[in-house]
Amino acid sequence: MPIPMLVGNWKMHTTVPEAVALAHAIRSRLDDPDDVLTVLCPPFVALWAVAEALKGSTIALGAQNMHYEEKGAFTGEVSPAMLQGLCQFVILGHSERRHLFGETDDLINRKVKSALRWGLRPILCVGETLAEREAGRAVEVVRQQVERGLEGVGDCHGVVIAYEPVWAIGTGLPATPETAQEMMVEGVLRALMGLYGEHDALEVPLLYGGSVTPENLEGFLHQPAIHGALVGGASLRADAFCQMVRILERVRG
Ligand code: PGA
């Protein structure tokens, strides 16, 4: 059974001083959690400062995106070599990257493979749009995103998958826990089992994301295929974020 996990995706929020203050506020309230793998994903420019703020703590750090090349003429991009040693995780294929910045499964697949090569744990995000759900294609879309995102990845050790239906992100309208469980099993797990077999597939941490709050988190955690959450908006409030870590400790720890 994977360790319970809570990931805060700060997106394009917080200046560097604000990010440091938020990291300190979270750290001081949490007292080094060890039953829940807690990951903060600030903007790139704040990674170094937040890493300093978290030194000696069990709270881990993640980036929100990454280029797949080590270095080169890619203006504005950040490479795995730059992230290595600075953070342990990297969110890849977030729906905002897919839909606002045109990232394809092929590009995301290159990033996933590169992250693993560089010792970074990819948090691969998948999820269907409302139109795909209404067309009855939700399971198929998610299964394909997992399969394509992991194509050529021989070993799923280190990989984390976040199921985030696009219609639930930032809308205040989360999926029901039952829908999330069904998508996790029929979409994500089936794809993982096909690729890696049941034993290894069941070791991959599966997170639900999309309008998660301290009020609705527990419902998701009662679903057996959900090991934690990827949280956007509510992760920007230290109180709410720490409350969610405690809920995870209580329900899944
Ligand atoms: P949200 O975002 O919690 O604000 O819906 C989740 C995410 O995009 O990872």
Residues whose N, C-alpha, C, O or C-beta is under 5 A from the ligand:
A	BS01	PGA	N9 A168 I169 G170 T171 G209 G210 S211 V212 L230 V231 G232 G233 A234
